[in-house]
């Protein structure tokens, strides 16, 4: 792994702090900077995490710039992303005391089906950008804790493989292909795999701006043509969506043209 900018910065501050040429006030300032950079620690193992957000800083340091940008980005100026995080800060839990919690029951009924827990994993595309096990690793984690999983349509593993690992068919996200006959083929495949729920995602029908992802993509100096079409390494002028999240092989679109999200999609029973 290449030496990070933070490490170089710390070494430079240490050099200033140890200098006998600089004024004492400058050396003191440098010592404070060294201390502040040393205190910004992050976990190096999953077992060290105490809460979910402990993984954020670790991921920021471990991932290539473009991959981090894809994971951390929201639409436009990230306003919705920030609002969602802030909204959760206002969700309070009112515990009841002196009740029997020796056998807690976390089950919940969803669409007439009983879940062991009310937790489900949202669809996240291109998971092999973050770990070689990709969606299969996520499926194993969901299975181990009896959670429901929604598989992204831009999964790097097929629904058949994920269902086998999960032990049951997941819910399936749908990014609708441009052609109606291909939509029918894709839905039929999902149905044949036994998926109980199809999650039609419509946030990309009109396109979206992802400046955060684009900025981080421009910082990534790797040649990414082996994994992405129109990658940053091949075309610096390509859009963020093309450069970061379009793997060459997307199993859910195998045998289809591969383009999706028709701008003329409506609630009408068929697409023209």
C-alpha positions in Angstrom: 0.0 0.0 0.0 1.3 3.4 -0.8 2.3 5.7 2.0 -0.7 8.0 2.8 -0.7 11.8 2.8 -1.5 11.7 6.5 1.7 9.8 7.3 3.7 12.3 5.2 2.0 15.2 7.0 2.8 13.8 10.4 6.4 13.3 9.5 6.7 16.9 8.3 5.1 18.2 11.6 7.5 16.0 13.6 10.4 17.5 11.7 9.2 21.1 12.5 8.6 20.2 16.1 12.2 18.8 16.5 13.8 21.7 14.7 16.3 23.8 16.7 16.2 26.6 14.1 12.5 27.5 14.4 11.2 29.8 17.1 9.7 28.0 20.2 6.2 29.2 19.3 6.4 27.6 15.9 7.8 24.4 17.4 5.0 24.3 19.9 2.4 24.8 17.1 4.0 21.9 15.2 3.9 19.7 18.3 0.2 20.4 18.7 -0.4 19.4 15.1 1.5 16.1 15.6 -0.7 15.3 18.6 -3.9 16.1 16.8 -2.9 13.9 13.8 -2.0 11.0 16.1 -5.3 11.3 18.0 -7.3 10.8 14.7 -7.2 7.0 15.0 -9.5 4.6 13.2 -10.3 0.9 13.7 -8.2 -1.6 11.8 -10.3 -4.7 12.5 -14.1 -5.2 12.4 -14.0 -6.6 16.0 -12.8 -3.3 17.3 -16.0 -1.5 16.1 -18.3 -0.3 18.8 -21.0 1.2 16.5 -21.8 1.2 12.8 -20.2 4.6 12.0 -16.9 3.4 13.4 -16.4 1.8 9.9 -16.7 5.2 8.1 -13.3 6.5 8.9 -11.7 3.1 8.4 -13.2 2.8 5.0 -12.1 6.3 4.1 -8.5 5.3 4.7 -8.7 1.8 3.2 -10.5 2.5 -0.1 -9.2 3.9 -3.3 -10.5 7.5 -3.9 -13.1 6.6 -6.5 -14.5 3.7 -4.6 -14.8 5.9 -1.4 -16.5 8.6 -3.5 -19.1 6.1 -4.8 -19.9 4.9 -1.2 -19.9 8.4 0.4 -21.7 10.4 -2.3 -25.2 11.7 -2.3 -27.1 13.6 -5.0 -26.3 17.2 -5.8 -24.6 18.7 -2.8 -25.2 15.7 -0.5 -28.1 17.7 1.1 -30.4 14.7 1.3 -27.7 12.4 2.6 -26.9 14.9 5.4 -30.5 15.5 6.2 -31.1 11.7 6.5 -28.1 11.4 8.9 -29.4 14.4 10.9 -32.9 13.0 11.1 -31.7 9.8 12.8 -30.2 12.0 15.5 -33.7 13.0 16.5 -35.0 9.5 16.8 -35.3 8.7 20.5 -35.9 5.4 22.2 -38.1 5.4 25.3 -37.1 2.3 27.3 -39.4 0.6 29.8 -37.9 -0.5 33.0 -38.5 -3.6 35.1 -39.9 -5.6 32.3 -38.9 -9.2 31.5 -36.1 -9.0 28.9 -34.7 -12.5 29.5 -36.2 -13.6 26.2 -36.4 -10.6 23.9 -38.6 -10.9 20.8 -37.4 -8.8 17.8 -39.8 -10.3 15.3 -42.0 -8.2 13.0 -44.6 -8.8 10.4 -43.8 -7.3 7.0 -46.3 -7.8 4.1 -47.9 -10.7 6.0 -44.6 -12.5 6.5 -43.0 -12.9 9.9 -39.4 -11.7 10.1 -37.1 -12.7 13.0 -35.7 -9.1 13.1 -37.0 -5.8 11.6 -33.7 -5.2 10.0 -33.0 -5.5 6.3 -29.9 -4.7 4.2 -30.6 -2.1 1.5 -29.4 -2.7 -2.1 -25.8 -1.5 -2.7 -24.3 -2.0 -6.1 -20.8 -3.1 -7.1 -19.9 -4.6 -3.8 -16.8 -6.3 -5.1 -15.3 -2.8 -5.3 -15.1 -3.0 -1.6 -14.3 -6.7 -1.0 -13.6 -9.7 -3.2 -16.6 -11.6 -1.6 -18.9 -8.8 -2.7 -22.6 -9.6 -2.3 -21.9 -13.1 -1.2 -20.2 -11.8 1.9 -23.1 -9.6 2.6 -25.5 -12.6 2.1 -23.5 -14.6 4.6 -23.7 -11.8 7.2 -27.4 -11.4 6.7 -28.0 -15.1 7.1 -25.9 -15.3 10.2 -28.1 -12.7 11.9 -31.4 -13.7 10.3 -31.8 -10.4 8.4 -33.5 -9.8 5.1 -31.4 -8.7 2.1 -32.3 -6.6 -0.9 -30.0 -7.4 -3.8 -29.0 -4.5 -6.1 -29.6 -4.8 -9.8 -26.0 -3.8 -10.4 -24.9 -6.7 -8.2 -21.5 -8.2 -9.0 -22.9 -11.7 -8.3 -26.1 -13.1 -9.7 -29.3 -13.5 -7.8 -29.0 -17.3 -8.1 -25.6 -17.3 -6.4 -26.7 -14.8 -3.7 -29.9 -16.8 -3.0 -27.8 -20.0 -2.5 -25.5 -18.2 -0.1 -28.3 -16.5 1.8 -30.3 -19.7 2.1 -33.4 -18.1 0.8 -34.2 -15.8 -2.2 -33.6 -12.1 -1.4 -35.8 -9.3 -2.3 -34.7 -7.9 -5.7 -34.1 -4.3 -6.7 -35.2 -3.4 -10.2 -33.5 -0.8 -12.4 -35.8 -1.1 -15.3 -34.2 -1.8 -18.7 -34.8 0.6 -21.5 -36.7 -1.9 -23.6 -40.0 -3.3 -22.2 -39.4 -6.9 -23.5 -36.1 -6.9 -21.6 -37.9 -5.7 -18.5 -40.2 -8.6 -18.8 -37.2 -11.0 -19.2 -35.5 -9.6 -16.1 -38.7 -9.7 -14.0 -39.3 -13.3 -15.1 -35.8 -14.3 -14.1 -36.3 -12.7 -10.7 -39.6 -14.5 -10.3 -38.1 -17.9 -11.3 -35.4 -17.3 -8.6 -38.2 -17.2 -6.0 -37.8 -13.6 -5.0 -40.9 -12.6 -3.0 -40.6 -8.8 -3.5 -39.5 -6.6 -6.4 -38.2 -3.2 -5.3 -38.6 -0.8 -8.3 -36.1 2.0 -7.9 -36.9 5.2 -9.7 -34.4 7.7 -8.5 -32.3 7.6 -11.7 -35.1 8.0 -14.3 -34.3 11.7 -14.7 -30.6 11.3 -14.0 -28.8 12.8 -11.0 -25.8 14.9 -10.1 -23.1 13.3 -7.9 -20.4 15.9 -7.5 -18.8 14.3 -4.5 -18.3 11.0 -6.4 -17.0 12.9 -9.4 -14.5 14.8 -7.3 -13.1 11.7 -5.7 -13.0 10.0 -9.1 -10.8 12.7 -10.5 -8.4 12.1 -7.6 -8.0 8.4 -8.4 -4.9 7.9 -10.5 -5.4 4.2 -11.1 -6.1 2.7 -14.6 -9.5 1.2 -14.0 -10.3 -0.1 -17.5 -10.1 -3.7 -16.4 -13.1 -3.3 -14.2 -15.1 -0.4 -15.5 -16.4 0.8 -18.9 -15.5 4.4 -19.5 -13.4 4.3 -16.4 -11.5 7.3 -14.9 -8.3 5.7 -16.2 -9.6 5.6 -19.7 -11.7 8.8 -20.0 -11.3 11.7 -17.6 -14.3 13.4 -19.2 -16.8 10.6 -18.6 -19.7 11.0 -16.2 -19.4 9.9 -12.6 -22.0 7.2 -13.1 -20.1 5.8 -16.0 -16.7 6.0 -14.4 -17.5 4.5 -11.0 -20.4 2.2 -11.0 -20.6 0.5 -14.3 -18.7 -2.8 -14.1 -18.1 -4.5 -17.4 -20.0 -7.6 -16.3 -23.3 -7.1 -14.5 -24.8 -10.6 -13.9 -28.4 -9.3 -13.6 -28.3 -7.9 -17.1 -26.6 -10.9 -18.6 -28.1 -11.6 -22.0 -29.8 -8.2 -22.1 -28.6 -5.0 -23.8 -27.6 -3.7 -20.4 -28.9 -0.1 -20.5 -31.6 0.8 -18.0 -33.8 3.6 -16.6 -36.0 4.7 -19.5 -36.8 8.4 -19.1 -40.3 7.9 -20.4 -41.3 5.3 -17.7 -44.7 6.0 -16.1 -47.4 4.1 -14.2 -48.9 3.1 -17.5 -49.2 -0.7 -18.0 -46.7 -0.7 -20.8 -43.9 1.4 -22.2 -44.2 2.7 -25.7 
